[in-house]
Amino acid sequence: MDIASKDPALGTKPKAQELSRWKRIRKDYDLYLMLVPGLLFLAIFKYTPMYGLVIAFQDFTIFKGIQDSPWVGLKHFNRLINNDQFFDVLTNTVLISVYKLVFLFPAPIVIALLLNELTKMFFKRVVQSVVYLPHFISWVIVSGLFINMLSVNGGIVNTIITKLGGSPIPFFLDPGIFRSLLVVTEGWKEVGWGTIVYLAAISSIDPQLYEAARMDGANRFRQILHVTLPGMASTIVLMLILRLGHMLEAGTEQVLVMYNPVVYNVADVIGTYVYRVGLGASDYSFSTAVGLFESVVAFLLIVTGNALCKKYLGRSIW
């Protein structure tokens, strides 16, 4: 029921709503000024470089530049579709992304729920600091750490396996293990950092809801099930939709520093393929076509994920 339409005293709109758009901007100009650095960053580093996408439709050469390179239409996209190697790369990308989505997306939620149940603040802060820390270590260092730990020659893991009577396992050279290795190393590095968003979502839940649940006889598990998880639902949906947008990324930097020619057949993803073709073979137009394909698919995944969440869960980001 529209209360304002029934009560003449409440029927007038607030003064702020009567102001025109420009008057509202002028009124809150300081807030809009804070947007300027972010908008400039997006314009300079995100949108301006998009002009370079036109070389996906050219036979681009450095010496002729974008202006004088010949236009070839969809030639590079046809080459992309008919390239068997690219479909192997696409398969690897999707499989690695699905593994990471299935195993790593729920992990920060579980850790955030467990951290929220800790009552000793000192212990909670220590645990938070320990799980956050790996996020600040570069993939180059993380790769070096795991290579040393898993090395066949003196690595601590293979030393333990050998002492237990087993045979050393070449983790970084075994195509059957390498994808699992990517999932485990990314989990170690990023899962703790991912809990920050969910802990923030939990902190915004009204404490009175927990009190009401306790009065109704709900134990800790039921409080998580009926209060905490519903309170986090919108954040979980948002993070899931954003995660879908990175499905074809699959951790390019991670793969690039960890893989080797022995595991190319299971580890080469779109990002590393673009790097090898674009810089290694100087085929800039084809690598740009691959990158554009990846961006378009990511956009479609975000739109589709948002539509599905809106339809089945009643929540969406727009």
Secondary structure, DSSP 8 states (H G I E B T S, - for coil): --HHHH-TTT-S--HHHHS-HHHHHHHTHHHHHTHHHHHHHHIIIIIGGGGGGGGGGB---TTTHHHHS-B-TTHHHHHHHT-HHHHHHHHHHHHHHHHHHHHHSHHHHHHHHHHHH---HHHHHHHHHHHHGGGGS-HHHHHHHHHHHH-TTT-HHHHHHHHTT-----GGG-HHHHHHHHHHHHHHHHHHHHHHHHHHHHHTS-HHHHHHHHHTT--HHHHIIIIIHHHHHHHHHHHHHHHHTTTTTS-HHHHHHH--GGGHHHH--HHHHHHIIIIIS--HHHHHHHHHHHHHHHHHHHHHHHHHHHHHTS----
